[in-house]
Amino acid sequence: MSETYKPLTRSASNTMIAGVCAGLADYLNIDPTVVRLLFVLGFFLTGPGIFLAYLIMAIVVPLEKTLPQ
């Protein structure tokens, strides 16, 4: 039984603020714009709770490793 492990990382190439939404979108195989819109909608519906979650993810989730060019 061979399972591939895909780690959650922040995006280094597709960033707006910290790359959290793009990294989460890559992990879930969806468009980063959808995740960004969900975060903005969540902010207006829940208040600062989603903003705090974003900040925690920006600190805890590691940046993806990129190959030197």
Secondary structure, 3 states (H helix, E strand, C coil): CCCCCCCCCECCCCCCCCCHHHHHHHHHCCCHHHHHHHHHHHHHHHCHHHHHHHHHHHHHCCECCCCCC
